[in-house]
Amino acid sequence: MKQELRVAAYAVCVRDGAMLLARWVAKDGSRRWTLPGGGMEHGEDPYDTVIREAEEETGYAIEPLALLGVDSQRHTYPRRLGTTADFQSLRIVYEARVTGGELRYETNGSTDMAAWHPLEEVPALDRVLLVDVGLTLWRKRPAVGRTSRGAGRDGGTAAAPSPL
C-alpha cells in the first residue's frame, strides 16, 4: 500500500457576515466550494503558504490573525493496477482578514472562481468538508485546535479523496 501525505494551509475569512470561498474543480470536472488555500511547497512555512494560496485563488492579500487549528483526514482508495493508496491530508487552518487586492478568479489552477457567501447560506452550498471544519474552528475556537470526530467524516472513502 502506497502511503501519501499532503500538508496544506487554509484561511477562514469572514467579513460583514459573509465567508470568502474558492470553487475547487475536481479532475472529473465537478465543482465544490472550499476555503482559500492549498498545498505547501517544500521548505515553505504554512503561514506563507496560506498567504500565497489565498492570493492565487482570490486575488486578495490576506493577513493571518490566528491559528484556529489543524485537521487531519485519512482515506484509503484504489489506485491503478490493483494497488491501494493510504492518503493523509494535514490541513492547517488560520483565521485571516483581507488587507488588499481585488477579488478575481484563478486561471490555470485548481479553482475557477472565488466569492463571498453569506454565512447563513454556506450550509446549502455544494462544498467540501473543509468548509465545515473551518467554520466550526472559527466559531468554537477549541482550546486543542481540532474539531470533534464523528459520523460523516471523510475517512475510508472508495473514491480518490479531494486534496482539499
Rosetta blueprint (number, residue, H / E / L):
1 M L
2 K E
3 Q E
4 E E
5 L E
6 R E
7 V E
8 A E
9 A E
10 Y E
11 A E
12 V E
13 C L
14 V E
15 R E
16 D L
17 G L
18 A E
19 M E
20 L E
21 L E
22 A E
23 R E
24 W E
25 V E
26 A L
27 K L
28 D L
29 G L
30 S L
31 R E
32 R E
33 W E
34 T E
35 L L
36 P L
37 G E
38 G E
39 G E
40 M L
41 E L
42 H L
43 G L
44 E L
45 D L
46 P H
47 Y H
48 D H
49 T H
50 V H
51 I H
52 R H
53 E H
54 A H
55 E H
56 E H
57 E H
58 T H
59 G L
60 Y E
61 A E
62 I E
63 E E
64 P E
65 L E
66 A E
67 L E
68 L E
69 G E
70 V E
71 D E
72 S E
73 Q E
74 R E
75 H E
76 T E
77 Y E
78 P E
79 R L
80 R H
81 L H
82 G H
83 T L
84 T E
85 A E
86 D E
87 F E
88 Q E
89 S E
90 L E
91 R E
92 I E
93 V E
94 Y E
95 E E
96 A E
97 R E
98 V E
99 T E
100 G E
101 G E
102 E L
103 L L
104 R L
105 Y L
106 E L
107 T L
108 N L
109 G L
110 S L
111 T E
112 D E
113 M E
114 A E
115 A E
116 W E
117 H E
118 P E
119 L H
120 E H
121 E H
122 V H
123 P H
124 A H
125 L L
126 D L
127 R E
128 V L
129 L H
130 L H
131 V H
132 D H
133 V H
134 G H
135 L H
136 T H
137 L H
138 W H
139 R H
140 K H
141 R L
142 P L
143 A L
144 V L
145 G L
146 R L
147 T L
148 S L
149 R L
150 G L
151 A L
152 G L
153 R L
154 D L
155 G L
156 G L
157 T L
158 A L
159 A L
160 A L
161 P L
162 S L
163 P L
164 L L
